[in-house]
Amino acid sequence: MNNTSHHDERIRQMTFASVYPHLLAKVEKKGRTKEELHQVIEWLTGYNESALRKLIADGVTFEQFFQHANLNPNAHLITGVICGYRVEEIENPLTRQVRYLDKLVDELAKGRKIEKILRAG
């Protein structure tokens, strides 16, 4: 992956609130629900729906979002290509965590079963 500090810095400063509507639109366009999106986000981060609402209202950056997240111990099982990069090869921890989220949302939008997305077997 082209690990430019500019790319990592841009991701660090991006707000979750600016990205969330796009994540929701992506899954709903493919027939998935807001509840399923929240289930996937909660699995990865530990944030429930009320916590997500507060994070969005507070305008937290992705850096703040993941600093306070309780990252799922099985997050390392998220592998594959997203945005042209192999998730497991991304060196910057924050960028990798954001791409974990991207990958899970992508799998949800593509119709993958929730049990598989949540790495439950």
Number of C-alpha atoms within 10 A of each C-alpha: 10 8 11 9 10 9 11 15 13 12 17 18 13 15 20 23 19 13 12 14 10 11 17 19 15 18 21 16 10 12 13 17 16 14 11 16 22 17 18 20 19 19 21 22 21 17 21 13 14 9 12 19 13 12 18 18 11 12 16 18 19 21 20 15 20 19 12 11 14 13 17 14 10 12 16 14 13 18 15 13 13 14 9 8 14 14 24 15 12 16 12 12 11 19 20 19 22 18 22 22 18 16 20 24 22 17 16 24 21 14 13 13 10 16 9 12 19 19 13 8 6
